[in-house]
Amino acid sequence: MSTITVTNIKATGETASRPVSGVAGAWLDYNQSGPSIDDSYNISSVTDSAAGLFTFTLSNAMASANWSLTVGSASYVMQFSGSLTSTQGPMRTRDATGSNSDSTQNCIAAHGDMA
């Protein structure tokens, strides 16, 4: 596999370019009820520790713990359940009553500088 080093990228047909650092370094579509990883990029594993609680691990680390996540759940509220590290993100999903609960679709996009 070859590596192309660039500062900015632009898709065919787009007029604006964007910095490479703005492209997601990892993403995940995770079914807690399965549990199963339905689709992902740069995710090596997901550990489901209890109802509504899981931690995903990146295949390739971020440069530090100072990276950003965009999260969403098909059924519930999703939030951090601890602190990000350069390789992991602990997550929690809660139902309308505030109780931890498994969701069939949790989506995550991670942005930041890769190590």
C-alpha positions, -999 to 999 in steps of 0.1 A, spaced: 0 0 0 13 35 -9 11 66 13 2 100 -2 11 129 20 -11 160 17 -21 191 36 -56 196 21 -80 174 2 -109 181 -22 -133 156 -36 -140 155 -73 -167 180 -81 -162 200 -49 -151 237 -51 -137 239 -15 -108 220 -1 -105 211 36 -76 202 59 -68 165 62 -71 168 100 -108 175 95 -114 140 81 -126 114 106 -98 94 120 -122 67 131 -159 59 130 -181 32 144 -217 18 140 -222 -4 170 -252 -25 180 -252 -30 218 -281 -54 217 -261 -79 195 -235 -70 206 -219 -64 172 -198 -40 152 -220 -33 122 -194 -12 104 -163 7 114 -130 23 104 -99 24 126 -117 5 154 -99 -26 167 -125 -37 192 -155 -28 214 -159 -40 250 -194 -42 262 -192 -41 300 -228 -38 311 -262 -25 300 -257 8 283 -219 8 288 -192 1 262 -157 11 254 -143 13 219 -105 9 211 -88 26 182 -66 5 159 -43 35 154 -39 59 184 -46 96 184 -17 119 191 -31 127 226 -63 124 246 -74 158 232 -96 147 203 -133 151 195 -162 127 192 -195 132 175 -220 106 188 -256 96 182 -279 68 192 -309 55 173 -329 51 205 -313 68 234 -290 95 247 -253 87 243 -225 103 263 -190 98 276 -188 75 307 -152 85 316 -123 102 300 -109 98 265 -74 84 261 -53 83 230 -67 49 222 -100 45 239 -134 61 244 -158 49 272 -194 55 263 -229 53 279 -264 51 265 -294 60 286 -332 56 279 -358 83 286 -359 75 323 -321 80 326 -314 43 331 -285 27 313 -299 8 283 -285 -10 252 -293 6 219 -294 -12 185 -275 16 168 -247 38 182 -228 59 158 -194 76 166 -170 97 145 -136 106 160 -117 137 148 -82 147 158 -45 143 150 -34 107 146 -2 96 163 
